[in-house]
């Protein structure tokens, strides 16, 4: 049986599809499982499964219309028996991808809205999505349509290698951090979409938080948030954090996060990446629903505004397109430094050397 899994919606979503992909291959080892990702970063978690025979092939199709056409061609060339689309998939693009795949079975979730706009009427097998459960579990439950009863407790895991860890050591040494020196990784950014902007805590509050942390801080900055680290630095009044600008492969970022005592920052792919290498993420949420997309296993480390309207991101349940109700000033600004500091101090105490507790 040939199975094709498209990964198109970001690093966080890619990581949340890992348990589904791994369990599919473990339970059906004779199946040929191909993952087709939009970007290299989205493909990288799945490439790590090649060496342990939990996926057979990982391809990248690229962005834009040309990338979509390439992805369709790659899919059809594999003559898939099953085209398996991870959650959330309530947009017309997913329905068209499923239709164009040429697969005998097209499996994706069903939603209460979007019959016309998201092209639900196109022939596919839609498994009813369930409110109140995590996206990792939503993905795993698709496997029931293939006769597989999933283990819903399996967390996403990013497999690191010696090269990743060597690169991380080099990057940290370049910012004068000793090999055995504990640090907190702070990530203040996310992508450039309207939703991502609504997730961002103000730089001045990050600066205040950094000044109150009792161990070194490494301020992570990816290519999508260029300039945020410098903005935070301008507000720092005492302890100056080290800045690490991540421009290399995802494995470098994962290995740096593995070295950290804790992640503190935005609801983003890096928060999920931290969790996938065993580093607890203290994550700030506002428009998105943490019950759905908090780093798996770390819902207790989420901080969000105490507002009746939060979370307010309406996709995929209320609309078949990205939409949120939040407007300036964004409610994430109401999260206090003391709220974040309280979570950090409590988790660091749990992780102290004389504690027997473990989260991974």
C-alpha positions in Angstrom: 0.0 0.0 0.0 1.3 3.4 -1.0 0.5 6.2 1.5 1.3 9.9 0.8 1.1 12.5 3.6 1.3 16.2 2.7 2.8 18.6 5.2 2.1 22.2 4.3 1.1 24.2 7.4 4.3 25.0 9.4 6.9 23.4 11.6 4.6 23.1 14.6 2.0 21.3 12.5 4.7 19.1 11.0 5.8 18.0 14.5 2.2 17.4 15.6 1.9 14.9 12.6 4.9 12.9 13.7 3.1 10.4 16.0 0.5 9.6 13.3 3.2 9.0 10.7 5.3 6.8 13.0 2.4 4.7 14.3 1.1 4.2 10.7 4.5 2.8 9.6 5.0 0.7 12.8 1.6 -0.9 12.5 1.7 -1.3 8.7 5.4 -1.9 8.0 4.7 -3.2 4.5 3.2 0.2 3.5 5.3 2.6 1.5 4.9 5.9 3.3 5.9 9.1 1.5 5.9 12.6 3.2 5.7 15.6 0.8 6.5 18.8 2.7 6.2 22.4 1.5 9.6 23.5 3.0 12.8 21.9 4.1 12.2 22.8 7.7 8.8 21.0 7.6 10.5 18.0 6.0 13.3 17.7 8.5 11.5 16.0 11.4 10.4 13.3 9.0 13.9 12.8 7.5 15.0 11.8 11.0 12.6 8.8 10.7 14.3 7.4 7.6 17.1 5.8 9.6 14.7 4.0 11.9 12.4 2.8 9.1 9.4 4.8 10.2 9.0 6.6 6.9 10.2 5.5 3.4 10.6 8.7 1.5 10.6 12.5 2.3 10.3 15.1 -0.5 10.0 18.9 -0.7 7.8 20.5 -3.3 8.4 24.2 -2.6 6.2 27.2 -2.3 3.7 29.0 -4.6 1.7 27.7 -7.5 4.8 26.0 -9.0 5.4 24.2 -5.7 1.8 23.1 -5.5 2.0 21.7 -9.0 5.2 19.9 -8.2 3.7 18.4 -5.1 0.7 17.1 -7.1 3.1 15.6 -9.7 5.2 14.0 -6.9 2.0 12.6 -5.4 0.5 11.2 -8.6 3.9 9.6 -9.6 3.6 7.5 -6.4 0.2 6.1 -7.4 -1.1 6.4 -3.8 -3.6 4.1 -2.4 -4.1 6.5 0.5 -3.7 10.3 0.7 -3.7 11.2 4.4 -4.1 14.9 5.3 -3.3 16.0 8.9 -5.4 18.3 11.0 -6.5 21.1 10.5 -7.6 20.8 6.9 -10.7 22.9 6.6 -9.6 25.0 3.6 -10.4 24.6 -0.1 -6.8 24.0 -0.9 -6.8 20.7 1.0 -9.9 19.5 -0.8 -8.3 20.2 -4.1 -5.0 18.6 -3.2 -6.9 15.5 -2.1 -8.9 15.4 -5.4 -5.8 16.0 -7.5 -3.8 13.3 -5.7 -5.4 10.4 -7.7 -5.5 8.4 -4.5 -8.0 5.6 -4.1 -8.8 6.8 -0.6 -8.5 10.4 0.5 -8.7 10.8 4.3 -9.1 14.1 6.0 -11.2 15.6 8.8 -14.8 16.8 8.6 -15.9 20.1 10.1 -19.3 21.8 10.9 -18.6 24.7 8.5 -17.1 25.0 5.0 -19.3 22.7 2.9 -19.1 25.1 -0.1 -16.2 27.4 0.6 -13.8 24.5 1.6 -15.2 22.2 -1.1 -16.4 19.5 1.3 -18.6 18.2 -1.5 -15.6 16.9 -3.4 -15.4 13.1 -2.9 -13.2 12.2 0.1 -13.6 10.2 3.3 -14.0 12.8 6.1 -13.5 11.7 9.7 -15.4 13.9 12.0 -13.1 16.2 14.0 -13.7 16.5 17.7 -13.6 19.7 19.7 -11.5 19.9 22.9 -8.7 17.5 21.9 -5.2 18.1 20.9 -4.2 18.2 17.2 -1.7 15.4 17.8 -4.7 13.2 18.9 -6.9 14.5 16.0 -4.2 13.3 13.6 -3.8 9.9 15.4 -7.5 9.3 15.1 -7.4 9.4 11.3 -5.6 6.0 11.6 -8.8 4.3 12.8 -10.0 4.6 9.2 -7.1 2.3 8.3 -7.9 -0.2 11.0 -5.3 1.1 13.4 -6.2 1.8 17.0 -3.7 4.6 17.9 -1.7 5.2 21.1 -2.9 8.7 21.9 -0.2 9.3 24.5 2.7 9.3 22.1 4.4 12.7 21.9 6.2 14.2 19.0 9.9 13.6 19.1 12.7 15.2 17.0 15.6 12.8 16.7 19.0 14.5 17.2 22.4 13.3 16.0 26.0 14.0 16.7 26.3 16.6 13.9 23.3 18.6 15.3 24.9 18.6 18.8 28.3 19.6 17.4 26.8 22.5 15.5 24.9 23.6 18.7 28.1 23.6 20.7 29.8 25.7 18.1 26.9 28.2 18.0 26.8 28.6 21.7 30.6 28.9 22.0 30.4 31.7 19.5 28.2 33.7 21.9 30.6 32.9 24.8 28.5 30.3 26.5 30.4 27.5 28.2 29.6 23.9 27.3 28.2 23.0 30.7 26.6 26.4 31.5 22.8 26.2 32.0 20.7 28.8 30.2 17.2 29.7 29.4 16.2 30.0 25.7 13.9 33.0 25.1 12.1 33.2 21.8 10.1 36.4 21.3 8.9 36.1 17.7 6.9 34.1 15.2 6.0 34.4 11.5 4.8 37.5 9.8 1.2 36.7 9.5 -1.6 38.6 11.2 -2.2 35.7 13.6 1.5 35.5 14.4 1.7 39.2 15.2 -1.2 38.7 17.6 0.9 36.1 19.4 3.8 38.4 20.2 4.4 39.6 23.8 5.7 43.2 23.8 9.6 43.4 23.6 9.6 45.7 26.7 8.0 42.9 28.8 10.6 40.4 27.5 13.3 42.8 28.5 11.8 43.1 32.0 11.5 39.3 32.3 15.1 38.8 31.3 16.3 41.2 33.9 14.7 39.1 36.6 15.8 35.6 35.5 18.5 34.1 37.7 20.6 32.4 35.0 22.0 33.3 31.5 19.5 33.9 28.7 20.0 33.1 25.1 17.7 35.2 23.0 16.7 33.2 19.9 15.8 35.0 16.7 14.8 33.2 13.5 14.6 34.7 10.0 10.9 35.5 10.3 11.5 37.8 13.3 14.6 39.7 12.3 15.0 42.8 14.5 13.0 41.6 17.5 16.1 40.7 19.5 17.6 44.2 19.0 14.3 45.8 20.0 14.4 43.8 23.2 18.0 44.8 23.9 17.2 48.4 23.6 14.8 48.0 26.6 17.1 45.8 28.8 18.3 47.8 31.8 20.7 45.4 33.5 21.6 41.9 32.4 22.2 41.7 28.7 21.2 38.4 27.0 23.2 36.6 24.4 21.6 36.7 21.0 21.7 33.7 18.8 20.3 34.3 15.3 19.2 31.0 13.9 19.8 30.8 10.1 20.8 27.2 9.7 18.9 23.9 9.5 16.2 22.9 12.0 18.6 20.4 13.6 20.8 23.2 14.8 17.8 24.9 16.6 16.7 21.6 18.0 20.1 20.9 19.5 20.4 24.3 21.0 17.0 23.9 22.6 18.0 20.5 23.9 20.9 22.2 25.8 18.5 24.8 27.4 17.1 24.4 30.9 13.8 25.9 29.7 12.1 27.6 26.7 10.2 30.8 27.3 8.4 32.5 24.5 5.8 32.6 21.8 3.3 30.1 20.7 5.4 29.0 17.7 7.1 26.1 16.0 10.1 26.6 18.3 8.0 25.9 21.3 6.9 22.6 19.8 10.5 21.9 18.8 11.7 22.5 22.4 9.1 20.0 23.7 10.1 17.5 21.1 13.7 17.4 22.4 12.6 17.3 26.1 13.0 20.9 27.1 9.9 22.2 28.9 8.4 25.2 27.1 6.7 28.1 29.0 4.5 29.3 26.2 2.4 32.5 25.9 -0.9 32.0 24.2 -3.5 34.5 23.1 -5.5 34.0 19.9 -4.8 30.3 19.4 -6.4 27.5 21.5 -3.8 25.8 23.8 -6.1 22.8 24.3 -5.5 22.2 20.6 -2.0 23.3 19.9 0.0 23.7 23.2 3.3 21.8 23.0 2.2 18.3 23.6 2.4 17.2 27.3 3.1 20.8 28.5 -0.4 22.3 28.7 0.4 23.1 32.3 3.1 25.6 31.3 0.8 27.7 29.1 0.1 31.3 30.1 -2.8 33.1 28.5 -4.9 36.3 29.2 -7.8 35.9 31.5 -10.3 37.1 29.0 -13.6 35.5 28.2 -13.0 36.0 24.5 -9.7 34.1 24.4 -8.9 32.1 22.5 -10.4 33.9 19.5 -8.8 32.2 16.4 -11.9 30.9 14.6 -10.3 28.5 12.1 -11.1 25.6 11.6 -14.3 25.3 13.7 -16.1 28.6 13.0 -14.6 29.5 9.6 -13.0 27.6 6.7 -10.2 30.3 6.4 -7.8 31.9 8.9 -9.7 34.5 10.9 -9.5 35.9 14.5 -11.6 38.3 16.5 -8.7 40.0 18.3 -7.9 43.7 17.5 -5.3 46.2 18.7 -4.3 46.3 21.5 -3.8 42.5 21.4 -4.8 40.7 24.5 -1.4 39.0 24.8 -0.1 42.3 26.1 -2.2 41.7 29.3 0.0 38.8 30.3 2.2 40.0 33.2 5.9 39.5 33.7 5.1 38.0 37.2 2.8 35.4 35.6 5.6 34.2 33.3 8.3 34.5 36.0 6.1 32.3 38.3 5.9 29.5 35.8 9.6 29.7 35.1 10.7 29.6 38.7 8.3 26.7 39.5 9.5 24.6 36.5 13.2 25.3 37.2 12.6 24.1 40.8 11.0 20.9 39.5 14.0 20.4 37.1 16.6 21.1 39.8 19.3 18.3 40.3 17.9 17.2 43.6 14.4 16.7 42.1 13.3 13.3 40.9 10.7 14.7 38.6 11.0 14.3 34.8 8.9 15.6 31.9 10.4 13.6 29.1 
